[in-house]
């Protein structure tokens, strides 16, 4: 169990990285639903955080 949690936090395998991406997609989908009703600047800020998160994942895939 400890190894699985460590692999999810600091993935050394492709499986761990894919699980991290799926978890981030679910998290941001849950955040995006109520964000539609927020003020415009909060929506833009949230979108920026989403873009930073997935840009980081993209950079890690290249590495």
C-alpha positions in Angstrom: 0.0 0.0 0.0 2.8 2.4 0.9 4.5 1.7 -2.5 1.3 2.4 -4.4 0.9 5.8 -2.6 4.5 6.7 -3.2 4.2 5.8 -6.8 1.1 8.0 -7.1 2.8 11.0 -5.4 6.2 10.6 -7.1 5.7 8.3 -10.1 8.6 6.4 -11.5 6.4 4.4 -13.8 4.1 5.3 -16.7 1.2 3.8 -14.7 1.7 6.2 -11.9 1.9 9.2 -14.3 -1.3 8.1 -16.1 -3.1 7.8 -12.8 -1.9 11.3 -11.8 -3.2 12.7 -15.1 -6.6 11.0 -14.7 -6.9 12.2 -11.1 -6.1 15.8 -12.2 -8.7 15.6 -15.0 -11.4 14.5 -12.6 -10.4 17.2 -10.1 -10.5 20.0 -12.6 -13.8 18.7 -14.1 -15.3 18.9 -10.6 -13.9 22.4 -10.2 -15.0 23.5 -13.6 -18.7 22.8 -13.0 -19.3 25.4 -10.3 -16.7 27.8 -11.9 -19.2 28.5 -14.7 -21.2 30.6 -12.3 -18.2 32.5 -10.8 -17.1 36.0 -11.8 -15.1 36.3 -15.0 -11.8 36.9 -13.3 -12.1 33.8 -11.2 -13.0 31.7 -14.3 -9.8 33.0 -16.0 -7.7 32.3 -12.9 -9.1 28.7 -12.7 -8.5 28.2 -16.4 -4.9 29.4 -15.9 -4.4 26.8 -13.1 -5.7 24.1 -15.4 -3.4 25.1 -18.2 -0.4 25.2 -15.8 -1.2 21.8 -14.4 -1.5 20.1 -17.8 1.5 22.0 -19.2 3.5 20.6 -16.3 2.3 17.1 -17.2 3.3 17.7 -20.8 6.7 18.8 -19.8 7.1 15.7 -17.7 6.1 13.5 -20.6 8.9 15.0 -22.7 11.5 14.4 -20.0 
